[in-house]
Amino acid sequence: MKTHSFLKTFLFLFCLLLVNNCKNDNGVEDETESIVETLKAARYQIITFDAKGAIYNQDYDITIDGKKTKGKSIENDKITISIPYDTKLGANTMVISNLNQTIPIEISDTTLADTPKNIINDYLSLINTYTDNLENNESTSSLKSNILNFKTVFNNASEKDQATAAKFYLANKDLYQYILKENVLKITDDDPNALGNEKLLKLKASMYFLGVCGVALWILPDPIEKSIAAVGVLICLNKCKQYAGGFANLKLVVLNQFMTSNKAEITFTSEQSKILNYSMSRRSVTSQDQSNASSFPNFTNFFSQFSSLKNWHSKINTQLDWMNKNIPFCNFTITDPQTLPPAATPADLAATKAMFDKTRFSVASTDVALDNISFDSEGKIKMNLKLKNPTATVPVTTYVTVDYNDDYNKISNRFDVKVIPKNAFTIEGNWKFTIIENEPADQWNTDTYTCPGQREDQFFSGQATFTANTMKINIAEKYRYYNYGPQCNILEYKEPTGWQTITANHNNTIEANSLKLTGGTGINDENYTWSFSDGVITILDPNTITLTYSFYDGYEMVNMYYKLVRQ
C-alpha cells in the first residue's frame, strides 16, 4: 500500500487513460508479492492511500494509535482522511476496521515558521492570482465573495484558531498550490471531439480534487479547519462547473445530415476529381443525450461525473449552511447547481481536417472504385471515382456511403452519384453554333443581286444550352438591306435585327449516336411561333453535334439544319 502525493495523483489520472495493465513479455500479468509500505503524513494533512476493497463513496472507521477518525473513499481501492492535529508523533498503526486492514504510518508535526496571518496571506495571494484570471461571471463573483468571507472569518478568529488554519494550509500547501494551477493539458485543435476529451479529462481531474477536499470538509471536526477546507472545495467546484459547462457547450453531437449537396445526384467523370461541400450539422449536449450515451464510454463518463457533481452541490451547500450557523462572522454563499438544457439548436459547421480523418467513404457498386479522396484547405472534399472497366461506355449509377465515428457519435449517410466513362459523350453544357439554317455562323453571308434589285446580307450567331433533360437555343440575327436603282445606285439602305428562341426536351438517352428531342417550340422577334416533334441531335464527335428538325410554315415543310461545337 502506498501514499500518493497530490502532484503525482493528477498525473496518475492521465496514465490511467493510457495503460490498462502491465504484462511481461509472455503476455502474462506480473505477480509480485505485495509489500505493505509505511505511510508518511503530517498532522492536519489530507492524504489519500491505497486500501484494497474500498468502495467509492463509502465511509470508513479508522483508528490511528487508538484515536478514532473518519475516512471516505473517493474512488475504488482508495481512502482519503485528514490526520488529526493531536495524533501521536512518530511510528503508529492505522487500522481500517471495515476492511480488516492494518497499515503502518509515521506522523510528523506541522510547525509554523511565520505568523499565522502571514501564512494565510500567502494562501490568499495565491487565490487572488487564480481568481484574477477567471472569466468575470456570476460563478466567479460568488467564489470571490466566499473567499472574502473566509478572510473575515479568519481575521475574527482567536489566535489559536488562526494558528490551526495556518497549520492546515501548510500541511496541505502542495495540494492547494496544485489546485490553483491551470491543468497542464491544453488542446489548441478546433476539432470538437478533441476539445470534448480535453474538457472531460479536466473535469475528471477537478472532480478528483473536489472529492479530496470535500472529504476533508466532511470529516474535519474543527470549524476553522472546515472554513479553510471549504475554500478549496469551492475552488474545485468552480473548476468542475467551468469544465462541465465547457464540455456541454461544445458542438459535440453530430446530426444525421453531415454531407451537403444541392443536387439529388452528383455526376462524376471517371478518373476526374470533383469538389464537394462538406459540413456537419452539430449541436451542444443536452440532458436528453444521457439516454443515448451508453454506446459511447466518454459520454457515459461525462454523465456519471455530471451526476456526481450535482450530488456534491447538495452536500456542499449543507456544509456551508452549517458553517454559516455555527461559525462567527461566517456567511458563505450557497452555490447554484449545474444544469443541462433539455434541447439545443443545431448549427451547420464547416468540417475540419480532424473531422475528415474520422470519416470513412465507400462506394456501393462493384463497378466503381473510390480512386482518391482528400480534404482541401477550404474545408471541401476532393473526390475521384473511377470505373473499373476501362472500356466502359455506359454510365454507372450508384451511391457513396459516408460513415462518421468519434468518441460521441456514430452515424452514416449516403448520396447518389453517376459515374460516366472518361471519354463518354455528354450533351450537358454550352454549345456554340457554326452553321445556322444552312448558313455559316458569325460571319456576313453576302446576297447576290442585279440592278435594279434588292440585296439582303445576313449575319447569324447563337448559343445552345443543354441540361440533363432540356435544350434552349438563343439566336441573334443582323441584316444589311440594300435597294438598288437601274445604275446600281443605292436607293435605300437599312440594318434591321431579329432574334429566335428555340426550346425542346430530351431524355438524355443516346442511341446510334443520336439524341431525340420532344416538345420543340420556337418564337422570333415578330412573335411568330412554330413547333416540331422530329428534332434530332446527331453526335459527330464528343465536341461536335448537329441539330435537325422540320416544321410547317403554313405553306410547306421547312427543313432546318444547325451545327454546333462545345464551348
Sequence and secondary structure as in RCSB ss.txt:
>XXXX:A:sequence
MKTHSFLKTFLFLFCLLLVNNCKNDNGVEDETESIVETLKAARYQIITFDAKGAIYNQDYDITIDGKKTKGKSIE
NDKITISIPYDTKLGANTMVISNLNQTIPIEISDTTLADTPKNIINDYLSLINTYTDNLENNESTSSLKSNILNF
KTVFNNASEKDQATAAKFYLANKDLYQYILKENVLKITDDDPNALGNEKLLKLKASMYFLGVCGVALWILPDPIE
KSIAAVGVLICLNKCKQYAGGFANLKLVVLNQFMTSNKAEITFTSEQSKILNYSMSRRSVTSQDQSNASSFPNFT
NFFSQFSSLKNWHSKINTQLDWMNKNIPFCNFTITDPQTLPPAATPADLAATKAMFDKTRFSVASTDVALDNISF
DSEGKIKMNLKLKNPTATVPVTTYVTVDYNDDYNKISNRFDVKVIPKNAFTIEGNWKFTIIENEPADQWNTDTYT
CPGQREDQFFSGQATFTANTMKINIAEKYRYYNYGPQCNILEYKEPTGWQTITANHNNTIEANSLKLTGGTGIND
ENYTWSFSDGVITILDPNTITLTYSFYDGYEMVNMYYKLVRQ
>XXXX:A:secstr
  EE HHHHHHHHHHHHH S  B TTS B         EEEETT EEEEE TT  TT EEEEEETTEEEEEEEEE
TTEEEEE  TT  SEEEEEEETTTTEEEEEEEE    SS HHHHHHHHHHHHHHHHHTS  SHHHHHHHHHHHHH
HHHHHTS HHHHHHHHHHHHHTHHHHHHHTS  S       HHHHHHHHHHHHHHHHHHHHHHHHHHHH   HHH
HHHHHHHHHHHHHHHHHHHHHHHHS  EE S  S  SSSEEEEETTEEEEEE EEEEE   GGGGGG TT HHHH
HHHHHHHHHHHHHHHHHHHHHHHHHHSTT            S    EEEE  HHHHHTEEEEES TTEEEEEEEE
 TTSEEEEEEEES TT  S EEEEEEEEEE SS EEEEEEEEEEE TT     EEEEEEEETTEESSSEE     
SSEEEEEEEEEEEEEE SSEEEEEEEEEEEEEEE TTS EEEEE  EEEEEEEEEE    BTTEEEEEEEEEEET
T  EEEES  EEEEEETTEEEEEEEEE SSSEEEEEEEEEE 
